[in-house]
């Protein structure tokens, strides 16, 4: 894997761990599947990953808050949301940069 792909996998693994640890199992599974595809060199993983962004119910809509049942307190929510936002920003940036390699010629 090249440097950008390796970095994407690393960030995705952290994101999946964060999601799984905060009762967002469906998104954690989605990300884990993408990691597996990307590790195998299957460009579909990048395209599938990018499909998680945008639109209603997308990864962009995940908010950690006690009302959502994915953090215990509002004090915990702030740092978790900040870290998640940083991860999603980096994932999106890397995935967009790698997208051209994933598309059919």
N, C-alpha and C positions, 0 to 999 in steps of 0.2 A: 504494500500500500504506500502511496505517496504521502508526503507530510500533511497535506490538507485532509486527506481521507482518514489518516490516523488520528488527527485532531478531532475530526467530526465524530468518529467512533468513540473516542474518549469522552467527549462532551455529551454524546447521546447516552452513554452508559451512566454518567452522573445524573442526567435528566431522568432516566428510567428508574434509577435508585430513589431519587427524590420523589417521583410520582408514586412509586410502589409504597414508599414509606409514609405516604400521606393519603392513603385510601383512594388513589387514582389508578387502580389496577388496569382498567381498560386502556388508558393512555400509556401506561408503563409497558403493557404487552405490545401495543402498536409500535412503540419505539424499539423495543427489544427485537421484534421481527425485522425492522429496518436495519438494525445493527447486524443481524445475522446475514441478510442479503448483501449489505455493503462489505462485510468481512469476506464474503465469497467472491467479491468482485462483480456482483450482479447490480447493474445500474438501476434496475427497477427499485431497489431500496431507496435511492435518492429521490426518484420520482414519487414513490409512495409517501415518503417522508414529507415532501413538499405539499402533497395533497392534504396534509393535516393542518395546514395554515390557511386561514381565511374562511369566511362564511360562518354562519351560525353553528354553534356547537363545535367549533374548531379548537385546536390547541391554544389559539390566541384567547379563547374564552375561559380558560382554566384560571380560577381565582381561589387562593387558599384562604379560607375563612371558617370559623366555627359553624356558621349557618350552613355551609356546604358540607360539613362533616369531614373535612380533610385536614384540619388542624384543631388543636385542643383549645387554644386561646387566641384572642386578637393580638396579644403581644407576640405570639409565635408567628402569626400570619405575616407581619411586616417583613421580617428577614427571609422567610420562605418565599414570599412573592417577589422580593428583590432578586434573590438568587435564581428563581425560575425565569424571571424576565431576562436576566443576563444570559442564562443558558439558551433560552429560545432565540434571543437575538443572534447569538453566535452560531447556533445550529442553522438558522435560516441563512445567514451570510455565507457559511461554508457550503451548505447544500446548493444554493443558487450558483455559487462559483463552480461546483462540481457537476451541475446539471448538464452542461453541454457534453460532458464525457458519457453521461448516462443515456442520452438520446440516440436513437438509431440514425445512422448516416443517411 
